[in-house]
Amino acid sequence: MPALIPPGNGRRYVVECPRAGGDGEHGPAHGFRAADDMKITGAWKAFLLLCFLAIVLLHGCKLGTGTDSRKAREFQKGIEAGEKLLEKGRKKAALDALDKALASMPSDFDACAMVVAILMDEEMYEESIPYIRRAIAVPPRGKSRSYLERDRLQDSEMYRALGDAYYHLRKVGPAERAYRQAVRLNRRNATAYNNWGYMYADFGIKLDEALRLAKCAVDLEPGNGCLIDSLGWAYYRKGQTKKALELLKKAAELYPSDADVRYHLGKAYEAQGDMKSAWVEYQKATVLSHSNRSPTIQTPKPAPT
């Protein structure tokens, strides 16, 4: 597994924000945004289904025929076994089952990505890291431009997932390096910009950089309520509560069923002295937190820099 690529020549690497709606090669990124403190919703389950469909399509698998079909069935069986073990809390046995599943498709990016999605969904961030690195290490499927382009974008998503894992483990340095590589590979990866900036805002560090990164994300996807919430939260953490309130109201309109969005809006109302509105938002956040299995709406303590 290759190491994360550091900035060259020891110089500070500055990420340039691409222009929204430009004529770039790629459209806005639509990656999964891990769960809990990053208020990143449960797109994981849909991602799992897409991954398996991709496996079937890429291998030309038809149930009941061929070697590829047998490998696909073995993989699916191992994945199902791993998920059942995780439901029972048997994490070690589940990892063994997932490893066995991957053995049937050892060089398949989608298979590795599916295992990553399962582990991230279970909040097994430490355990997910070797599988993320394994996915990044999968060799290109071909030498054509289309293959290389797809691999580059997929690797960007995996580095973003690696950053998410390190964020949840409160390891800011490794998370920064992973997010930096994600946007190097795909300058239109809005989720990577967002999660990187949100990490800074959430931990109360590098707040100017948090704002810049959050703005990059919103420029790429101006109608995304999650990204607008991150930008609003960055303004809040900077003490610019009037601007924060404006953005967080908009985020809540676009993304009304997220506990953290409601909690952030409540904090902005409270900072502006509107305790009645703040209380309403806190109540909504509490209800949504329970209904969506959100583990917390509390802001974590600052991480080490």
C-alpha positions as CSV (number, residue, x, y, z in Angstrom):
1,M,0.0,0.0,0.0
2,P,1.5,3.3,-1.0
3,A,1.9,6.0,1.5
4,L,0.0,9.2,1.4
5,I,1.7,11.6,-1.1
6,P,3.1,14.6,0.8
7,P,3.5,18.1,-0.6
8,G,6.5,18.4,-2.8
9,N,9.8,20.2,-1.8
10,G,8.6,20.8,1.7
11,R,6.5,23.8,0.6
12,R,3.1,24.5,2.1
13,Y,0.6,23.2,-0.3
14,V,-2.2,25.6,-1.1
15,V,-5.4,24.1,-2.5
16,E,-7.0,26.3,-5.2
17,C,-10.7,26.4,-5.2
18,P,-12.2,25.6,-8.6
19,R,-14.9,27.8,-10.1
20,A,-18.5,26.7,-9.7
21,G,-20.3,25.8,-12.8
22,G,-17.1,26.1,-14.9
23,D,-16.2,24.0,-18.0
24,G,-14.1,21.5,-16.1
25,E,-13.9,17.9,-17.0
26,H,-15.9,16.7,-14.0
27,G,-19.3,17.5,-12.5
28,P,-19.7,18.0,-8.8
29,A,-18.7,15.2,-6.5
30,H,-21.4,13.2,-4.8
31,G,-19.5,11.1,-2.3
32,F,-20.7,9.7,1.0
33,R,-20.2,12.0,3.9
34,A,-19.5,9.8,6.9
35,A,-21.9,9.8,9.9
36,D,-22.1,11.4,13.4
37,D,-20.2,14.6,14.3
38,M,-19.8,15.5,10.6
39,K,-23.6,15.3,10.3
40,I,-22.9,13.4,7.2
41,T,-26.0,11.4,6.3
42,G,-26.6,7.7,5.6
43,A,-25.7,7.6,2.0
44,W,-23.6,4.5,2.9
45,K,-26.4,2.0,2.4
46,A,-27.1,3.3,-1.1
47,F,-23.4,3.3,-1.8
48,L,-23.2,-0.4,-0.8
49,L,-25.9,-1.3,-3.3
50,L,-24.2,0.8,-6.1
51,C,-20.9,-0.9,-5.3
52,F,-22.4,-4.4,-5.7
53,L,-24.2,-3.5,-8.9
54,A,-20.9,-2.2,-10.2
55,I,-19.2,-5.5,-9.3
56,V,-21.8,-7.4,-11.2
57,L,-21.7,-5.2,-14.2
58,L,-17.9,-4.9,-14.4
59,H,-17.4,-8.7,-14.1
60,G,-20.3,-9.5,-16.4
61,C,-21.6,-11.8,-13.7
62,K,-24.7,-13.9,-14.5
63,L,-26.0,-16.0,-11.6
64,G,-25.5,-19.6,-12.2
65,T,-22.8,-19.4,-14.9
66,G,-19.1,-18.8,-15.2
67,T,-16.1,-18.3,-12.9
68,D,-16.9,-14.6,-12.4
69,S,-20.4,-15.5,-11.3
70,R,-19.1,-18.0,-8.7
71,K,-16.7,-15.4,-7.4
72,A,-19.5,-12.8,-7.1
73,R,-21.7,-15.2,-5.2
74,E,-18.8,-16.1,-2.9
75,F,-18.2,-12.4,-2.3
76,Q,-21.9,-11.6,-1.7
77,K,-22.1,-14.6,0.8
78,G,-19.1,-13.3,2.7
79,I,-20.5,-9.8,2.8
80,E,-23.8,-11.0,4.2
81,A,-22.1,-13.1,6.8
82,G,-19.9,-10.2,7.9
83,E,-23.0,-7.9,8.2
84,K,-24.9,-10.4,10.3
85,L,-21.9,-10.8,12.6
86,L,-21.6,-7.1,13.0
87,E,-25.3,-6.9,13.9
88,K,-24.5,-9.4,16.7
89,G,-21.5,-7.3,17.9
90,R,-18.9,-9.9,16.8
91,K,-16.5,-7.5,15.2
92,K,-13.5,-9.8,15.0
93,A,-15.5,-12.6,13.4
94,A,-17.1,-10.1,11.1
95,L,-13.7,-8.8,9.9
96,D,-12.6,-12.4,9.2
97,A,-15.8,-12.9,7.1
98,L,-15.1,-9.7,5.2
99,D,-11.5,-10.7,4.6
100,K,-12.7,-14.1,3.3
101,A,-15.1,-12.3,1.0
102,L,-12.4,-10.1,-0.4
103,A,-10.2,-13.1,-1.0
104,S,-12.6,-14.0,-3.9
105,M,-12.0,-10.6,-5.5
106,P,-8.5,-9.5,-4.2
107,S,-7.9,-6.9,-6.9
108,D,-11.3,-5.4,-7.2
109,F,-11.8,-1.8,-6.2
110,D,-15.5,-2.0,-5.8
111,A,-15.2,-5.0,-3.5
112,C,-12.8,-3.1,-1.3
113,A,-14.9,0.0,-1.4
114,M,-18.0,-2.0,-0.3
115,V,-16.1,-3.3,2.8
116,V,-15.0,0.2,3.6
117,A,-18.6,1.4,3.4
118,I,-19.8,-1.3,5.8
119,L,-17.1,-0.5,8.3
120,M,-17.6,3.2,8.1
121,D,-21.3,2.7,8.5
122,E,-20.6,0.7,11.7
123,E,-18.3,3.5,12.9
124,M,-15.3,1.1,12.8
125,Y,-13.0,3.9,11.7
126,E,-9.7,2.4,12.9
127,E,-10.6,-1.0,11.3
128,S,-11.6,0.7,8.0
129,I,-8.2,2.3,7.3
130,P,-6.3,-0.8,6.0
131,Y,-9.2,-1.5,3.6
132,I,-9.2,2.1,2.4
133,R,-5.5,1.8,1.7
134,R,-6.1,-1.5,0.0
135,A,-8.7,0.1,-2.3
136,I,-6.2,2.9,-3.2
137,A,-3.6,0.3,-4.0
138,V,-5.7,-1.6,-6.5
139,P,-3.9,-1.3,-9.8
140,P,-5.6,0.4,-12.8
141,R,-8.1,-1.7,-14.7
142,G,-6.6,-0.5,-18.0
143,K,-4.4,2.0,-19.7
144,S,-7.0,3.9,-21.6
145,R,-7.9,7.5,-20.7
146,S,-11.3,6.5,-19.5
147,Y,-9.9,3.8,-17.1
148,L,-7.3,6.1,-15.7
149,E,-9.8,9.0,-15.3
150,R,-12.2,6.7,-13.4
151,D,-9.4,5.4,-11.2
152,R,-8.3,8.9,-10.3
153,L,-11.8,10.0,-9.2
154,Q,-12.2,6.8,-7.3
155,D,-8.9,7.2,-5.5
156,S,-10.0,10.8,-4.6
157,E,-13.1,9.4,-2.9
158,M,-11.0,6.8,-1.0
159,Y,-8.6,9.5,0.2
160,R,-11.6,11.5,1.3
161,A,-12.9,8.5,3.2
162,L,-9.4,8.1,4.7
163,G,-9.6,11.7,5.9
164,D,-13.0,11.0,7.4
165,A,-11.7,8.0,9.3
166,Y,-8.8,10.0,10.8
167,Y,-11.2,12.9,11.6
168,H,-13.3,10.6,13.7
169,L,-10.2,9.2,15.4
170,R,-9.2,12.8,16.2
171,K,-6.0,12.6,14.2
172,V,-5.8,15.9,12.5
173,G,-2.5,15.6,10.8
174,P,-3.2,12.3,8.9
175,A,-6.7,13.6,8.1
176,E,-5.3,16.8,6.6
177,R,-2.9,14.8,4.4
178,A,-5.7,12.5,3.2
179,Y,-8.1,15.4,2.4
180,R,-5.2,17.3,0.6
181,Q,-4.6,14.3,-1.6
182,A,-8.3,13.9,-2.3
183,V,-8.6,17.4,-3.7
184,R,-5.3,17.1,-5.6
185,L,-6.8,14.1,-7.4
186,N,-10.1,15.8,-8.0
187,R,-10.4,19.5,-7.6
188,R,-14.2,19.2,-7.9
189,N,-14.5,16.9,-4.9
190,A,-16.9,19.1,-2.9
191,T,-17.3,16.5,-0.2
192,A,-13.6,16.5,0.5
193,Y,-13.4,20.3,0.7
194,N,-16.4,20.3,3.0
195,N,-15.3,17.6,5.4
196,W,-11.8,19.0,5.6
197,G,-13.1,22.5,6.4
198,Y,-15.7,21.1,8.8
199,M,-13.1,19.2,10.7
200,Y,-11.3,22.5,11.4
201,A,-14.5,24.3,12.4
202,D,-15.6,21.4,14.6
203,F,-12.3,21.3,16.5
204,G,-12.1,25.1,16.6
205,I,-8.7,25.3,14.8
206,K,-7.5,27.0,11.6
207,L,-10.8,28.8,11.3
208,D,-9.8,31.0,8.4
209,E,-8.8,27.9,6.5
210,A,-12.1,26.2,7.6
211,L,-14.0,29.1,6.0
212,R,-12.0,29.0,2.8
213,L,-12.5,25.2,2.3
214,A,-16.2,25.4,3.2
215,K,-16.6,28.2,0.6
216,C,-14.9,26.0,-2.0
217,A,-17.4,23.2,-1.3
218,V,-20.4,25.5,-1.5
219,D,-19.1,27.1,-4.7
220,L,-19.1,23.6,-6.3
221,E,-22.6,22.6,-4.9
222,P,-24.5,25.8,-4.1
223,G,-27.8,24.0,-3.5
224,N,-26.4,21.5,-1.0
225,G,-27.8,22.1,2.4
226,C,-25.2,20.0,4.2
227,L,-22.4,22.1,2.7
228,I,-24.1,25.4,3.5
229,D,-24.5,24.2,7.1
230,S,-20.8,23.6,7.3
231,L,-20.1,27.1,6.0
232,G,-22.5,28.5,8.5
233,W,-20.9,26.6,11.3
234,A,-17.5,27.8,10.3
235,Y,-18.8,31.4,10.5
236,Y,-20.3,30.6,13.9
237,R,-17.0,29.3,15.2
238,K,-15.3,32.4,13.9
239,G,-17.8,34.5,16.0
240,Q,-19.6,35.9,13.0
241,T,-22.9,34.8,14.3
242,K,-25.1,37.1,12.1
243,K,-23.7,35.6,8.9
244,A,-23.8,32.2,10.5
245,L,-27.5,32.5,11.2
246,E,-28.3,33.6,7.7
247,L,-26.6,30.5,6.2
248,L,-27.8,28.1,8.8
249,K,-31.4,29.1,8.2
250,K,-30.9,28.4,4.5
251,A,-29.3,25.0,5.4
252,A,-32.3,24.1,7.6
253,E,-34.7,24.9,4.7
254,L,-32.7,22.7,2.3
255,Y,-31.9,20.0,4.8
256,P,-34.6,20.1,7.5
257,S,-34.4,16.6,8.9
258,D,-30.8,16.6,10.1
259,A,-30.2,16.8,13.8
260,D,-26.8,18.6,13.6
261,V,-28.2,21.2,11.1
262,R,-30.9,22.0,13.6
263,Y,-28.5,22.1,16.5
264,H,-26.2,24.5,14.7
265,L,-29.1,26.7,13.9
266,G,-30.1,26.7,17.5
267,K,-26.6,27.7,18.6
268,A,-26.7,30.6,16.1
269,Y,-30.1,31.8,17.4
270,E,-28.7,31.6,21.0
271,A,-25.7,33.6,20.0
272,Q,-28.0,36.3,18.6
273,G,-30.0,36.3,21.9
274,D,-33.1,34.7,20.4
275,M,-33.6,32.0,23.0
276,K,-37.1,31.1,22.0
277,S,-36.1,30.2,18.5
278,A,-33.0,28.5,19.8
279,W,-35.1,26.3,22.1
280,V,-37.3,25.3,19.2
281,E,-34.3,24.2,17.2
282,Y,-32.7,22.3,20.1
283,Q,-36.0,20.4,20.5
284,K,-36.1,19.5,16.8
285,A,-32.4,18.4,17.0
286,T,-33.1,16.2,20.0
287,V,-36.1,14.4,18.3
288,L,-34.1,14.0,15.0
289,S,-31.1,12.7,16.9
290,H,-33.1,9.9,18.4
291,S,-35.1,9.0,15.3
292,N,-32.0,9.0,13.0
293,R,-29.7,7.2,15.4
294,S,-27.4,10.2,15.5
295,P,-25.0,9.5,18.4
296,T,-24.6,13.1,19.5
297,I,-25.4,16.7,18.7
298,Q,-22.6,17.9,21.0
299,T,-19.6,19.6,19.6
300,P,-16.5,17.5,20.5
301,K,-13.6,18.9,22.4
302,P,-10.8,20.5,20.3
303,A,-8.5,17.9,18.8
304,P,-4.7,18.1,19.0
305,T,-3.2,20.1,16.1
